[in-house]
Each structure stands twice: as C-alpha cells, then as structure tokens.
C-alpha cells in the first residue's frame, strides 16, 4: 500500500556533497522514524543510508536481495526487509519474487524515474483523498473576519499521503481520513475512534467560520487545555489548519486594554500616549471608564464608525494583544485543497531537484 510521509526541510546547503543529499532524502521521506542522539557521522553509516547510497542509488539498474545485503551490512534479512518495506510504501522501490529470494529495485531503474513515479502517485492519491472534505465541509461562505491578518508563523508542512483502504472496526470515514492524512499523529491509537477528542476538534473546525481558541475547544468538548493545544498544533503541522489573530475579538481586547491602562496610568496617559487624542476616540468611552460601567459591548458601539485598522492601531498603542485561534485554511473547500496540493508540490519539486543532483553525481 502506498504510504508516503513528507517533512518539509530546506534544501541542503551543499549541492556537491552526495552523502548530504542522501541524508536529505532520508529525512524528507521520514525514513528515520525514531531519531536517536546526534552522532558524529550524521547517520551516513545507518542501514537505510547505506542501502540507498552504496546500493540502490549507486547501481540503480539492478535488484538486491535481503540476504545479499544482510551479509554485507551485518544485519538480519528481517531488518533489511523492514527498510525495504518503507521504501516500497514510499513508492521509490518495487519488488519482484522469482525462484529464490525477493528482489528489490528502484522503480524505473533510475533515481529520477523513481522520483517521478512517486510524485505522480502521491499527487493523484492526495487529490483523491481530499475529496472527502467536499462531504464534511460545513463552514459556510462568509468566514473572513473584518480584519484578516497574516497567519501566526508558518510551520514546515508534515504531509502524509496514504492509499485508501476499507474501514476497520471502530473507525469512521472521517477518523480514517484524519489518520491517513497525519492529523492523528504517527500512531493514532485510540484517537482514530470517531468519538475521540481529536476527531471532535476537527469536526468543530469543519463547522466553524471564525477561528477557535484553545479555551473554547476545551470548554465545549470538556478536554484538558494542554491536550487540546497539542492537538491543534498537530493539525497545524499538516498545513490544513492555520493559527491567526482573533480580530473578531477586537472589542473585547480593547476593553481589557483600556480598563487596565486607565486603572494603572489614568486619563491623561490615555489621551496622550494611549492614542485617544491621536485617533479621535469618542469621549463617551472615558466617561464610562470613570463610572466603572464600561463593557466590551460599550466599546463596540462607540467605535462602530472607526476603521478596523485604526482600532488595531489603538490596541497596539494601549499595549493590548489579540488572542490566537485556529481555523481551516481557505474560505472554501477548494482553497484548502489547492493549498494542500501546493504544499505537496513544493516538497516534491525539491525531491526532484535532489534526485537530479544525485544522478549527476554518479555520472
């Protein structure tokens, strides 16, 4: 079964160091699932590195048996088979069985052809799997906030592309989709249950236009805040979810900043350094602050005629901060699918480039 994991890693600095190029391929394809302590050899003597560098990439036109490589690498045939199985799942290596031991070889008999084959399969399968979102997307059409700020950082995409398979007991189409897309982590375990916290949070994202804060998700789903935060960040690493400033909470953030600064520094500071005079903030707000009956709704009504970006500037002058929230990327499902396919294409283009460099280094 095709099962490819991709980690978005910057291209290696040196394009002439063959071993670094092989290491980059291994890291990008997540062929080292459990990375131990840093070593002085940078992993160049690891079994998977030697299989690729000294055999498959060095002589791509021939096949290799596990018994043959086991003797040379000092490992058991089962250990060699384990590494080949990952390469087969990734689509780089194919296998044939004759009269003797099973033989493994690069798809197409060359590095570039193997990468091209992997690319075509990955794009097709990923596109097909994303079609499920058409059935479960319920965010509506108007999901943009009054002020759209850039996402809060952009983590490297960690993409998983897995071929569709029949459901097993205790799974739903959505939970299986999430597991196959990497939304449930490396080993989903009980999280693949349709009633798990991860699935419930993703369902919230599918049904919510505004971003969802960690506090909101934890309160509604009655889950621990630290765990909810880890789940949302795991979603974000797949490139399907983004973390943005909750500009829809602007009036609440302004109310909090105004009451805090008025208590600490007083009216004169608010007028001069707090931006009230500069931005022509209505005097009614100061009057309400004096009376102690200022509320977020009061701020929203008073600043209704002020441009949203001026309100953002006011919040900045008052030293306030907007809370962050998570939401699915894109205003509609087509934008999300386009973004995810774009992330995949960007990583695959890098792999193609490194494949060409590796092939040129052997010529």
KOLLUM-899874 format. One line per field, with one value per residue (C-alpha): residue in one letter; x, y, z. Coordinates in pm, whole numbers, plus 50000, padded with zeros to 5 digits. Example, Ala and Ser with C-alpha at 12.3 -4.5 7.8 and 13.67 -1.06 7.14 Angstrom:
resn <- [A / S]
px <- [51230 / 51367]
py <- [49550 / 49894]
pz <- [50780 / 50714]
***
This chain:
resn <- [X / X / X / X / X / X / X / X / X / X / X / X / X / X / X / X / X / X / X / X / X / X / X / X / X / X / X / X / X / X / X / X / X / X / X / X / X / X / X / X / X / X / X / X / X / X / X / X / X / X / X / X / X / X / X / X / X / X / X / X / X / X / X / X / X / X / X / X / X / X / X / X / X / X / X / X / X / X / X / X / X / X / X / X / X / X / X / X / X / X / X / X / X / X / X / X / X / X / X / X / X / X / X / X / X / X / X / X / X / X / X / X / X / X / X / X / X / X / X / X / X / X / X / X / X / X / X / X / X / X / X / X / X / X / X / X / X / X / X / X / X / X / X / X / X / X / X / X / X / X / X / X / X / X / X / X / X / X / X / X / X / X / X / X / X / X / X / X / X / X / X / X / X / X / X / X / X / X / X / X / X / X / X / X / X / X / X / X / X / X / X / X / X / X / X / X / X / X / X / X / X / X / X / X / X / X / X / X / X / X / X / X / X / X / X / X / X / X / X / X / X / X / X / X / X / X / X / X / X / X / X / X / X / X / X / X / X / X / X / X / X / X / X / X / X / X / X / X / X / X / X / X / X / X / X / X / X / X / X / X / X / X / X / X / X / X / X / X / X / X / X / X / X / X / X / X / X / X / X / X / X / X / X / X / X / X / X / X / X / X / X / X / X / X / X / X / X / X / X / X / X / X / X / X / X / X / X / X / X / X / X / X / X / X / X / X / X / X / X / X / X / X / X / X / X / X / X / X / X / X / X / X / X / X / X / X / X / X / X / X / X / X / X / X / X / X / X / X / X / X / X / X / X / X / X / X / X / X / X / X / X / X / X]
px <- [50000 / 50129 / 50210 / 50432 / 50538 / 50694 / 50863 / 50928 / 51301 / 51516 / 51736 / 52089 / 52341 / 52594 / 52477 / 52802 / 52810 / 52648 / 52610 / 52431 / 52191 / 52112 / 52062 / 51824 / 51618 / 51601 / 51490 / 51238 / 51078 / 51077 / 51264 / 51420 / 51105 / 51289 / 51582 / 51826 / 52101 / 52307 / 52603 / 52930 / 52866 / 52532 / 52372 / 52577 / 52653 / 52294 / 52147 / 51894 / 52163 / 52398 / 52119 / 52044 / 52392 / 52600 / 52346 / 52015 / 52142 / 52490 / 52372 / 52004 / 51972 / 51997 / 51792 / 51902 / 51806 / 51772 / 52006 / 52277 / 52264 / 52225 / 52565 / 52730 / 52570 / 52590 / 52215 / 51944 / 51739 / 51433 / 51598 / 51688 / 51333 / 51200 / 51392 / 51294 / 50928 / 50937 / 51093 / 50828 / 50548 / 50701 / 50684 / 51058 / 51127 / 50944 / 50984 / 50968 / 50971 / 51130 / 51252 / 51471 / 51466 / 51256 / 51443 / 51412 / 51497 / 51446 / 51125 / 51212 / 51577 / 51693 / 51667 / 51482 / 51232 / 51164 / 51104 / 50877 / 50671 / 50643 / 50539 / 50261 / 50117 / 50142 / 49962 / 49686 / 49622 / 49638 / 49394 / 49155 / 49172 / 49100 / 48767 / 48621 / 48632 / 48361 / 48122 / 48211 / 48288 / 48017 / 48189 / 47962 / 48071 / 48137 / 48422 / 48651 / 48689 / 48667 / 49045 / 49246 / 49599 / 49871 / 49885 / 50092 / 50404 / 50412 / 50535 / 50705 / 50446 / 50438 / 50228 / 50115 / 49969 / 49818 / 49619 / 49254 / 49163 / 48845 / 48735 / 48819 / 48611 / 48592 / 48665 / 48461 / 48536 / 48641 / 48860 / 49031 / 49086 / 49242 / 49473 / 49580 / 49648 / 49866 / 49613 / 49620 / 49998 / 50242 / 50047 / 49679 / 49589 / 49257 / 49238 / 49108 / 48782 / 48506 / 48432 / 48792 / 48890 / 49097 / 48804 / 48565 / 48803 / 48838 / 48460 / 48445 / 48685 / 48477 / 48165 / 48308 / 48365 / 48554 / 48879 / 48850 / 49060 / 49207 / 48988 / 48671 / 48751 / 48849 / 48533 / 48290 / 48446 / 48544 / 48904 / 49229 / 49363 / 49723 / 49600 / 49367 / 49658 / 49881 / 49610 / 49553 / 49926 / 49946 / 49668 / 49862 / 50174 / 49984 / 49921 / 49542 / 49496 / 49633 / 49670 / 49552 / 49483 / 49121 / 49033 / 48668 / 48756 / 48891 / 48633 / 48695 / 49073 / 49030 / 48805 / 49062 / 49350 / 49154 / 49038 / 49388 / 49567 / 49305 / 49346 / 49725 / 49803 / 49489 / 49303 / 49591 / 49802 / 49506 / 49456 / 49820 / 50018 / 49722 / 49616 / 49274 / 49352 / 49552 / 49277 / 48982 / 48840 / 48488 / 48482 / 48196 / 48446 / 48642 / 48318 / 48219 / 48565 / 48528 / 48189 / 48323 / 48046 / 48248 / 48188 / 48305 / 47964 / 48009 / 48345 / 48200 / 47915 / 48139 / 48399 / 48149 / 48245 / 48622 / 48808 / 48912 / 49279 / 49259 / 49114 / 49411 / 49647 / 49463 / 49502 / 49874 / 49914 / 49733 / 49970 / 49694 / 49716 / 49471 / 49413 / 49502 / 49268 / 49284 / 49080 / 49088 / 49283 / 49084 / 48742 / 48605 / 48700 / 48851 / 49101 / 49202 / 49257 / 49456 / 49675 / 49741 / 49823 / 50053 / 50241 / 50281 / 50400 / 50659 / 50815 / 50805 / 50984 / 51264 / 51289 / 51305 / 51588 / 51787 / 51721 / 51873 / 52176 / 52223 / 52203 / 52452 / 52693 / 52709 / 52766]
py <- [50000 / 50345 / 50528 / 50833 / 51071 / 51403 / 51655 / 51999 / 52051 / 52324 / 52204 / 52106 / 52389 / 52187 / 52050 / 51859 / 51652 / 51327 / 51189 / 51506 / 51473 / 51114 / 51220 / 51493 / 51238 / 51013 / 51297 / 51437 / 51095 / 51039 / 50710 / 50763 / 50741 / 50740 / 50974 / 50897 / 51113 / 51317 / 51124 / 51241 / 51055 / 51237 / 50900 / 50815 / 50470 / 50390 / 50088 / 50290 / 50539 / 50264 / 50081 / 50394 / 50543 / 50229 / 50016 / 50148 / 50496 / 50372 / 50099 / 50169 / 49927 / 49609 / 49437 / 49345 / 49056 / 49098 / 48803 / 48963 / 49299 / 49137 / 48970 / 49291 / 49522 / 49278 / 49276 / 49012 / 48970 / 49076 / 49409 / 49473 / 49380 / 49636 / 49917 / 49800 / 49784 / 50156 / 50237 / 50028 / 50207 / 50542 / 50441 / 50462 / 50090 / 49797 / 49425 / 49103 / 48743 / 48469 / 48124 / 48246 / 48543 / 48853 / 49117 / 49492 / 49759 / 50130 / 50198 / 50263 / 50170 / 50525 / 50781 / 51042 / 50790 / 50655 / 51007 / 51090 / 50776 / 50858 / 51216 / 51112 / 50860 / 51100 / 51382 / 51155 / 50981 / 51305 / 51473 / 51178 / 51162 / 51536 / 51480 / 51366 / 51729 / 51813 / 51597 / 51718 / 52091 / 52296 / 52629 / 52834 / 53102 / 53417 / 53305 / 53608 / 53843 / 54222 / 54237 / 53949 / 53944 / 53707 / 53367 / 53349 / 53189 / 52900 / 52561 / 52330 / 52108 / 51748 / 51565 / 51206 / 51051 / 50708 / 50499 / 50442 / 50116 / 49959 / 50076 / 49864 / 49821 / 50136 / 50376 / 50624 / 50772 / 51097 / 50939 / 50715 / 51019 / 51204 / 50913 / 50874 / 51250 / 51262 / 51462 / 51198 / 51176 / 50895 / 50628 / 50724 / 50454 / 50532 / 50873 / 50701 / 50639 / 50865 / 50994 / 51085 / 51438 / 51485 / 51394 / 51618 / 51915 / 51862 / 51848 / 52183 / 52330 / 52189 / 52360 / 52691 / 53002 / 53206 / 53073 / 52851 / 52926 / 52658 / 52780 / 52748 / 52398 / 52281 / 52426 / 52293 / 51946 / 51923 / 51835 / 51937 / 52264 / 52138 / 51837 / 52048 / 52281 / 51991 / 51852 / 52188 / 52234 / 51885 / 51982 / 52296 / 52098 / 51921 / 52253 / 52213 / 52442 / 52788 / 52993 / 53353 / 53657 / 53668 / 54005 / 53918 / 53962 / 54312 / 54495 / 54259 / 54304 / 54685 / 54678 / 54475 / 54705 / 55025 / 54922 / 54803 / 55119 / 55354 / 55189 / 55194 / 55527 / 55739 / 55962 / 56189 / 55895 / 55752 / 56080 / 56140 / 55816 / 55582 / 55722 / 55864 / 56215 / 56094 / 55861 / 56076 / 55813 / 55915 / 56083 / 55856 / 55575 / 55778 / 55874 / 55509 / 55420 / 55684 / 55547 / 55191 / 55060 / 55016 / 54683 / 54523 / 54599 / 54964 / 54976 / 54809 / 55064 / 55364 / 55259 / 55146 / 55432 / 55381 / 55187 / 54838 / 54910 / 55224 / 55008 / 54774 / 55072 / 55183 / 54838 / 54850 / 55193 / 55064 / 54770 / 54514 / 54182 / 53982 / 53617 / 53350 / 53093 / 52802 / 52752 / 52551 / 52724 / 52891 / 53049 / 52739 / 52377 / 52436 / 52684 / 52438 / 52159 / 52394 / 52498 / 52138 / 52026 / 52329 / 52227 / 51876 / 52003 / 52228 / 51938 / 51705 / 51963 / 51973 / 51593 / 51602 / 51855 / 51647 / 51336 / 51505 / 51609 / 51255 / 51113 / 51370 / 51289 / 50926 / 51015]
pz <- [50000 / 49906 / 50230 / 50195 / 50472 / 50375 / 50601 / 50452 / 50501 / 50340 / 50056 / 50165 / 50156 / 49957 / 49623 / 49567 / 49884 / 49781 / 50133 / 50247 / 49954 / 50052 / 50415 / 50298 / 50103 / 50410 / 50639 / 50389 / 50340 / 50720 / 50678 / 51021 / 51233 / 51564 / 51568 / 51844 / 51986 / 51738 / 51600 / 51453 / 51126 / 51062 / 51002 / 50691 / 50833 / 50922 / 50738 / 50535 / 50431 / 50318 / 50133 / 49932 / 49892 / 49835 / 49650 / 49513 / 49418 / 49330 / 49092 / 49021 / 48728 / 48935 / 49203 / 49555 / 49779 / 50154 / 50212 / 50000 / 50179 / 50522 / 50486 / 50370 / 50630 / 50919 / 50979 / 50967 / 50649 / 50851 / 50938 / 50574 / 50469 / 50722 / 50549 / 50201 / 50307 / 50390 / 50053 / 49878 / 50069 / 49969 / 49602 / 49531 / 49527 / 49370 / 49430 / 49236 / 49351 / 49144 / 49233 / 49515 / 49749 / 49684 / 49482 / 49541 / 49283 / 49210 / 49017 / 48652 / 48701 / 48782 / 49062 / 48857 / 48718 / 49066 / 49197 / 48902 / 48962 / 49333 / 49250 / 49012 / 49258 / 49552 / 49371 / 49243 / 49577 / 49777 / 49541 / 49567 / 49947 / 49980 / 49803 / 50137 / 50252 / 49998 / 50202 / 50552 / 50495 / 50669 / 50739 / 50513 / 50269 / 50476 / 50702 / 50667 / 50963 / 50937 / 50955 / 50814 / 50950 / 50820 / 50995 / 51313 / 51169 / 50925 / 51045 / 50800 / 50635 / 50757 / 50497 / 50486 / 50171 / 50218 / 49977 / 50061 / 50232 / 50373 / 50717 / 51018 / 51331 / 51545 / 51256 / 51054 / 50713 / 50881 / 51150 / 50892 / 50668 / 50960 / 51041 / 50678 / 50646 / 50957 / 51161 / 51434 / 51457 / 51386 / 51576 / 51611 / 51864 / 52035 / 51863 / 51548 / 51734 / 51587 / 51940 / 52025 / 52123 / 51805 / 51579 / 51775 / 51748 / 51372 / 51341 / 51521 / 51266 / 50980 / 51116 / 51242 / 51034 / 51297 / 51442 / 51750 / 52055 / 52278 / 52566 / 52358 / 52236 / 52584 / 52739 / 52476 / 52448 / 52816 / 52733 / 52907 / 52764 / 52720 / 52524 / 52310 / 52235 / 52128 / 51902 / 51731 / 51676 / 51529 / 51290 / 51200 / 51112 / 50831 / 50654 / 50669 / 50972 / 51044 / 51360 / 51330 / 51544 / 51664 / 51518 / 51579 / 51948 / 51888 / 52102 / 52395 / 52365 / 52352 / 52658 / 52853 / 52749 / 52823 / 53169 / 53260 / 53141 / 53285 / 53627 / 53610 / 53435 / 53438 / 53195 / 53094 / 52973 / 52783 / 52596 / 52502 / 52488 / 52473 / 52136 / 52231 / 52101 / 51802 / 51680 / 51789 / 52023 / 52141 / 52485 / 52587 / 52643 / 52901 / 53073 / 53100 / 53228 / 53501 / 53602 / 53601 / 53375 / 53055 / 52882 / 52554 / 52403 / 52501 / 52320 / 52010 / 51985 / 52049 / 51789 / 51527 / 51296 / 51336 / 51069 / 51185 / 51118 / 51331 / 51607 / 51568 / 51598 / 51912 / 52064 / 51987 / 52149 / 52458 / 52483 / 52428 / 52248 / 52043 / 52134 / 51878 / 51727 / 51485 / 51170 / 50850 / 50574 / 50299 / 50273 / 50099 / 50049 / 49703 / 49851 / 50122 / 49869 / 49644 / 49937 / 50046 / 49692 / 49662 / 49978 / 49840 / 49501 / 49667 / 49859 / 49558 / 49341 / 49596 / 49591 / 49209 / 49225 / 49473 / 49262 / 48959 / 49165 / 49291 / 48940 / 48810 / 49092 / 48970 / 48607]
***
